[in-house]
Amino acid sequence: MRGTFLTIAALAFGLTSAAGQSALAANVKVTPLGSQDGEFCRLDRALIFEDPNGTRVLYDAGRTVAGANDPRLGKIDIVLVSHVHGDHLGDKHIKAVNVGTCSKPKFEVSATPNSNSVNIAFGKTAKIVTGSEIPRVLAGKLKSLGGNPKDSMLARFGSMKTVGGVGITTVPAAHSNGLSPGFIGGDLGKDLKASGLTAYVGPPTGYVLKFTNGLVAYLSGDTGITAEQDLVVRGHYKANLAVMNIGDTFTTGPAEAAYVINSLVKPNAVIASHANEEATNGGKVRAGTRTEKFIKASNVPVHVPLSGKTMEFDGSGKCVAGC
């Protein structure tokens, strides 16, 4: 009898261990949503992260997602917005994929005053998770659409919020974060526009995401070099995958971004972002671009986010499919 019990217990333990190993072995899928299929283009920002448990996270929808009805979106559970500039929050957007060119995409649909990100969150009944003072602004916009303002959630520096099994926290970014008068409307919006001012909604942020397979991803937002990239992103959260802006002027350029990757965050892989250029042609990186310079300067594999092409990352940050 005792032997039978031990056998059953061992079998149960084996099944549990196998299930745990299977969960750990699962991959996080990352799908870029740019303006042109198969390319990395001038204002491409948006990425979808899909956890092995099925939770889907849209990061910085910007202008290259064709609204809530974009067929590429599918189910969206969480919307992230690093800061409220129009190319990230989404002041306008494409009507459909492949309209315009890679160097000059056409953003024909206005999304103000609500924004592309809010419209998507409302249309998908998704949580929109942001930092600083942004949640109160977006809560009001959700409410104006008939949505639930409580779906706009705060993730403040120093704490981690778990939504759909995915851990989310914000980290500092060195950038600006002024809300355009077009998102405000009314007399206040008119006065701000006439004065050449924007509405400050707190500091911009990046994100750290913890997925159920063990992957920890740093999403830089728009940023320059910061001490927190070493002390917080690497030292505390131990990010093993980074999404790094490389666009220069308003953010780190390719050399500065490579320094962040090589010397501060030290992930096992990086996805280039926010290049502000026609980075590819026929899916191949164009010579002389910022993207090429960043690839050459980085000590870890650099993955180029070709629109619609899904990459898969294991728990260590290694790209194991679609690379």
N, C-alpha and C positions, 0 to 999 in steps of 0.2 A: 504493500500500500504506500509506504513511504517512498519507495523507488518510483512508483507511478506519479506521485505528487511532484517529485523532483524533476521527472521527465517533462511533465506538463509545464512546470515553472520555467525550466530551461527553454522549452519551446516558445513560451510566451515572451521570455526575455529576448530570445533570438529574433522573434517577429518585431518586437518593439525596437530593438537595435537596428534591424534592417530598415524599418520605417524611418528612424532617425537619420540613418546614413543616406537614405533616398532623398529626404528633405534637404540635407546638407549638400547633396550632389546636384540638386536642381539649379537651374540658371536664372539670372535676371535678364529679361529681354529689353533691349533699348532700341527704339525706332525713331529716327529723326523725321520731322514733318516740315520739309522745306517747300520752296515755291516751285521747284522743277524736279520731276522724278529722276532719281539716280544721280543728283548733283548736290554739291555744297555751294550755296549761292550767297549773294551779297547780304541779305538781311535774314538769313536762316537762323533761328534761335531754338525753335520748339523741339522737345524730346519727350517721348513717352517711355516711362520705365514700368515694366510689368514684373511684379514679384512672383515667385513660384506659386504663391497661394492664390494668384489671380487678381490681386489688387493692382490697379493701373493708375499711374501718376503722370500728369501732364505738367511739364516744366516750361515756363515762359512761352506761352502760346504765341505772343507777339502778333505779327502780321501775316505769317505764312500758313496759318490754319484757317480754312475757309468757313469760319463760324462753327456753331454747335452742330450743324448738319454735315460737316466735312466727313465723307464716308471713311476716311482713314482713321478717324478717332475711335470708333467702336465704343465700348464701355469705358467711362472715365470715372474714377472714384475720388480722386484728389487733384486739385489744381494748385500749382505753386507759382508765385510771382515774386521774383527777386527784388524788383523795384518798379516804380510806377511810370517810367518813361514809356512813350508810346510804342517803341519797337519791342517792348517786353510785355507790358500790360495789354497792348493792342488797341491803338486808336483807330485803326482801319485794317482791312485785310483783303487777301486775294478773293476773287469770286470763285475761282476754281484753280486746280493745279495746272501748271504749264502755260498759264496766261502770262504774256510778256516774255522776258528773257532772263537768264541767270544773272546778268549784270544789271538789268533794269526790270525787275518784277513789277507787275501792275497791282496796286492795292486800291481797288475800285469801290470797296464797300466800307462806308463809315461805321465805326462801332462806338462812337461817342454819343451820349455821355457815359454809357454803362461800361464799355470796353469789351474787347473780344474775350478776355479771360472770364469776366463775370457772365457774359452771355453763354459761354460754354459751360461754366459751373451750374448756371440755372438750367440750361437745356439738358444736362446730364444728371441733375440732382446730385452734384458732387460737392464735397467739402472743398473750400478754398482756404488754404493754410498759408499765412503770411506773418511777417514780423513787424516791429516798430509800431506806428500808429495806423498802418494800412488796414487792419481788419475792420475797424469802425467805418472807414470810408467804403469798403467793399460790402459790408453788411447793409449799409443804407442803399446801395445800388441793387443788391439782391432783393431787398424789401420792395423797392420801386417796381421791380419786375413781377412781384407776386411770390417771390421765393422766401425761404426761411432765413432771416438774418443770422440765426445761430449757426448756419452752415459756413459762415466766415469765422475762422478760428485763428487764435493767436499762438505762435510758436516763438517764445522770447528767448534771447541769448541765455545759455546756461542751463536750459532744461530741455528734455526731449518728450515730445508728444507722440503717442502711438495711434495711428489711424489705419484701420484695415490690416493690422499686423506690421505695418511699416513705421519705423521710428523716424521722426522728423524733428530737426532743430535748426535754428538759424545761427549763422556765424557772421562776424563783421565783414563788411566790404568797404573799400575806399573808393567812393564814387559820389554822385549827387542823387537826390531823390525828390525832385519837384514834380507835383501833379499839375499837368497842363490845364489851363483855363477851359479847354474844350471838354474835359471830364467834369468840370464843376458847373458850368452853365449859370444862368441867371445874372443878376446884377454883379454879384461877386466875381463870377467868371469874366464878365465884360471889363470890370475895373482892373482885375489882374492882367488881362490881356493888354489893356490900354497902357498899363504901367510897365509892361515887359517882365512881369513877375509870374512865378508859379507858386503853388501852395505846398509848403514843406510838410511831409507826413512821416518824419523821423528818418533815421539813417537807413541806407540801402543794406541789403543782406546777401549772403550766400546761404547755402543749405548743406547740412550733412544728413544723409539718409541711411538708415540701417535696415537691410532687407533680411528676410527669414532664412536665406541660405548662407548668411554670414558676411555678404558683401557690404562694405561701407563706402558710400560714394560722396565725394565733395563736389558740390555744384557751385562754382565760383560767383555766379551772377556777373555783374560788371564791377571789376575791382582792379586796383593797383596792387603792389606788393604790400603785404601786411605781416606783422609779427605773429598774428593769430594763426596764420597758415602753418607755422611751425609749432607754436605752443598749444594751440587748440585742435586744429584739424588733424595734424600728424600726431602730436604728443598725447592728446587726450582721446580723440575719437579713432585714431589710427586708420584713417581713410586709405583704402587700397585701390580705389578708382577715382579719377578726377575728371570733371568737365571744366575745361579751362578756357576763358576768353583770351583771344590773341589779337584783337582788332586794332590796337595802338590808339594814340591820341586820347580817347575817352577811357581806355582801359589799358591793361598791360599789352605791350606789343609782343612779337614772337620771342625776342631775346629775354625780356623780363618774365614772360610766361614760362619759358623754359627754365629760368632760374627758380621760379616758384616750384616747378615740378621736380627739378633735379636736387635742389638744396633745402627746400622747406617742407612741402607736403610728402614728397618721396613715395608716390603711389606705385603700384605695379603696372599701371596702364593709364592712359589719358585719352579723352575724346576732345578734339579741338572744337572750339565754339566761337561764335561772334567774330568771325574773321573780317567781315565788312568788305568782301571782295568776291569776285567770280573765282572761287578757289579751284574748281574742277571743270574739265571739259570731257564729256564722254565718260564721266566717273573717275577720271585720272587727274591727279593734282597737277595744276599748271605750273610751269617753271617760273621762278622769280616771285612767287606769291608769298604772302605772310605765312600761309599754311605750310608751304614747302620749307621755309626758313625755320618754323617751329619744329617740324618733323626732324630736320637735320640737327637742331640744337638740343633736342630732348634725349635723355638717356634711357627712356622707357618706351615701349611701343605706343605710337600715336595712331589713333583710329579716327578716320575722317568720316563725319556724319553725312552719308549720302542719303538723300531724302527717300524714304520708303524702304530702305534696306535695313533689316533688323539684325542687330548684333546680340550675341549672348555672352554673359559674363558669369564665371563661377564665383564662389565665395571668396577667392583670393584676389579677384580683380583681373583675372586672365580672360581674354576674349577667346572663346572656344568654338564659336560658330558665327558665320556672317562677317568675318574679319577681313 
